Amino acid sequence: MITLYNTLTRQKETFEPIEPGKVKMYVCGPTVYNYIHIGNARPAINYDVVRRYFEYQGYEVIYVSNFTDVDDKLIKRSKELDESVETIANRYIDAFYEDVGALNVKKATSNPRVMNHMDDIIKFIKELVDEGYAYESGGDVYFRTRKFDDYGKLSHQSLNDLKVGARIEQGEQKEDALDFTLWKQAKPGEISWESPFGKGRPGWHIECSVMAFHELGSTIDIHAGGTDLQFPHHENEIAQSEAHNHAPFANYWMHNGFINIDNEKMSKSLGNFVLVHDIIKQIDPDVLRFFMISVHYRSPINYNMELVEAAKSGLERVRNSYQAIEEREAIATDIEDQSNYITEIDSILKQFEMVMNDDFNTANAITAWYDLAKLANKYVLENTTSTKVIAHFKEVYQIFSDVLGVPLKGKDSEALLDEEVEALIEERNNARKEKDFARADEIRDQLKEQNIILEDTPQGVRFKRG
């Protein structure tokens, strides 16, 4: 039984899908005017874990995450670079796939783009106008916020509270300061489309409502995104979607916490705006992912190199213990008197499932993985090892790896096994036997230059990436 925290109700609830065995999930994706920053990476990773855990529990997950490829930021970038909006969007969509692919994020079932849904958006807006939920004014189309009785139910704000901070910007011709834009009249030289309201382009909020409706239907199971999207973006999505669809928009809302950089809010003005494209040139993407899931998704997370190094050490601990288990596999036998280890492994797996069932608590799931690593390190010290126990260790390691999306071996691990390295290790072993310690040390240093660190253990020589 999976429980999750529903922002809509402000409490944990048992997950009950609309269709048995199926999860329809929509996650707000990036505006593709630049490389994604570390704040974009967090929901990509966190909700990828949510998806993976649902799949582990036997659900079919339809995972939709959009690209906003028509937006003020893209238009501004288009003018700066003297390139078309579409050209810029295509470039950064490709970069997005490259960056999140490096972070081992599974491809979405679909990644709808605004440009490909313009007819759907125009039709959706027209139907809102026809039903009186929207109106044309000065070439723009606005949503009548007060006509939707439940406005504010996600952010838990009343219309009276919201009115205090609402204002009408210069050039807007709203009936009410609380109304928001569905369609923007085209300005000279801007990208635009023909519509019954005149040439223009959609507002930001309407895009997700239409793409979610087109891809997943009137009501979806889970809508997810960053905390910063809760208001006004998600609040506006609910209003326009439920007014149009005459049905609940999403049964569960999930929001991940903010990222701070060295205890400060990330912003361009502070000069601490960190792009994933740059980070993964310096930091192993597997380490970055492990770091991201080391904190519960709803909690804020502080990015700094000290904490990243701690995550690196933790991941190495897990991988080294798995490597030790693999090495003992070659000499394992069919002994039957080690069932106590099977029981302990099952207990750790049960703990992992229990914390993941409780609002996808990846921080505690990693603790369970450390417990498994500790048990594995204890087990390899046994004089004899069982094929059955070794197989069960490997099975549970793989479950943890698959659900959390962190590979059991680094991307360079295969390079450690090439003939040249194996020959050098064998030569070093022979040199030690012949007491040629100078040659043994020379080989150790040679391998160290290739970031291969040798460790002498009672079970023989082991190696790891430095």
Rosetta blueprint (number, residue, H / E / L):
1 M L
2 I L
3 T E
4 L E
5 Y E
6 N E
7 T L
8 L L
9 T L
10 R L
11 Q E
12 K E
13 E E
14 T E
15 F L
16 E L
17 P L
18 I L
19 E L
20 P L
21 G L
22 K E
23 V E
24 K E
25 M E
26 Y E
27 V E
28 C L
29 G L
30 P L
31 T E
32 V L
33 Y L
34 N L
35 Y L
36 I L
37 H E
38 I H
39 G H
40 N H
41 A H
42 R H
43 P H
44 A H
45 I H
46 N H
47 Y H
48 D H
49 V H
50 V H
51 R H
52 R H
53 Y H
54 F H
55 E H
56 Y H
57 Q L
58 G L
59 Y L
60 E E
61 V E
62 I E
63 Y E
64 V E
65 S E
66 N L
67 F E
68 T E
69 D L
70 V L
71 D L
72 D H
73 K H
74 L H
75 I H
76 K H
77 R H
78 S H
79 K H
80 E H
81 L H
82 D L
83 E L
84 S L
85 V H
86 E H
87 T H
88 I H
89 A H
90 N H
91 R H
92 Y H
93 I H
94 D H
95 A H
96 F H
97 Y H
98 E H
99 D H
100 V H
101 G H
102 A H
103 L L
104 N L
105 V L
106 K L
107 K L
108 A L
109 T L
110 S E
111 N L
112 P L
113 R E
114 V H
115 M H
116 N H
117 H H
118 M H
119 D H
120 D H
121 I H
122 I H
123 K H
124 F H
125 I H
126 K H
127 E H
128 L H
129 V H
130 D H
131 E L
132 G L
133 Y L
134 A E
135 Y E
136 E E
137 S E
138 G L
139 G L
140 D E
141 V E
142 Y E
143 F E
144 R L
145 T H
146 R H
147 K H
148 F L
149 D L
150 D L
151 Y L
152 G L
153 K L
154 L L
155 S L
156 H L
157 Q L
158 S L
159 L H
160 N H
161 D H
162 L H
163 K H
164 V H
165 G H
166 A L
167 R L
168 I L
169 E L
170 Q L
171 G L
172 E L
173 Q L
174 K L
175 E L
176 D L
177 A L
178 L L
179 D L
180 F E
181 T E
182 L E
183 W E
184 K E
185 Q E
186 A L
187 K L
188 P L
189 G L
190 E L
191 I L
192 S L
193 W E
194 E L
195 S L
196 P L
197 F L
198 G L
199 K L
200 G E
201 R E
202 P E
203 G L
204 W H
205 H H
206 I H
207 E H
208 C H
209 S H
210 V H
211 M H
212 A H
213 F H
214 H H
215 E H
216 L H
217 G L
218 S L
219 T L
220 I E
221 D E
222 I E
223 H E
224 A E
225 G E
226 G E
227 T H
228 D H
229 L H
230 Q H
231 F H
232 P H
233 H H
234 H H
235 E H
236 N H
237 E H
238 I H
239 A H
240 Q H
241 S H
242 E H
243 A H
244 H H
245 N H
246 H L
247 A L
248 P L
249 F L
250 A E
251 N E
252 Y E
253 W E
254 M E
255 H E
256 N E
257 G L
258 F L
259 I E
260 N E
261 I E
262 D L
263 N L
264 E E
265 K E
266 M L
267 S L
268 K L
269 S L
270 L L
271 G L
272 N L
273 F L
274 V L
275 L E
276 V H
277 H H
278 D H
279 I H
280 I H
281 K H
282 Q H
283 I L
284 D L
285 P H
286 D H
287 V H
288 L H
289 R H
290 F H
291 F H
292 M H
293 I L
294 S L
295 V L
296 H L
297 Y L
298 R L
299 S L
300 P L
301 I E
302 N E
303 Y E
304 N L
305 M H
306 E H
307 L H
308 V H
309 E H
310 A H
311 A H
312 K H
313 S H
314 G H
315 L H
316 E H
317 R H
318 V H
319 R H
320 N H
321 S H
322 Y H
323 Q H
324 A H
325 I H
326 E H
327 E H
328 R H
329 E H
330 A L
331 I L
332 A L
333 T E
334 D L
335 I L
336 E L
337 D L
338 Q L
339 S H
340 N H
341 Y H
342 I H
343 T H
344 E H
345 I H
346 D H
347 S H
348 I H
349 L H
350 K H
351 Q H
352 F H
353 E H
354 M H
355 V H
356 M H
357 N H
358 D E
359 D L
360 F L
361 N L
362 T H
363 A H
364 N H
365 A H
366 I H
367 T H
368 A H
369 W H
370 Y H
371 D H
372 L H
373 A H
374 K H
375 L H
376 A H
377 N H
378 K H
379 Y H
380 V L
381 L L
382 E L
383 N L
384 T L
385 T L
386 S E
387 T H
388 K H
389 V H
390 I H
391 A H
392 H H
393 F H
394 K H
395 E H
396 V H
397 Y H
398 Q H
399 I H
400 F H
401 S H
402 D H
403 V H
404 L H
405 G L
406 V L
407 P L
408 L L
409 K L
410 G L
411 K L
412 D L
413 S H
414 E H
415 A H
416 L H
417 L H
418 D L
419 E H
420 E H
421 V H
422 E H
423 A H
424 L H
425 I H
426 E H
427 E H
428 R H
429 N H
430 N H
431 A H
432 R H
433 K H
434 E L
435 K L
436 D L
437 F H
438 A H
439 R H
440 A H
441 D H
442 E H
443 I H
444 R H
445 D H
446 Q H
447 L H
448 K H
449 E H
450 Q L
451 N L
452 I E
453 I E
454 L E
455 E E
456 D E
457 T E
458 P L
459 Q L
460 G E
461 V E
462 R E
463 F E
464 K E
465 R E
466 G L
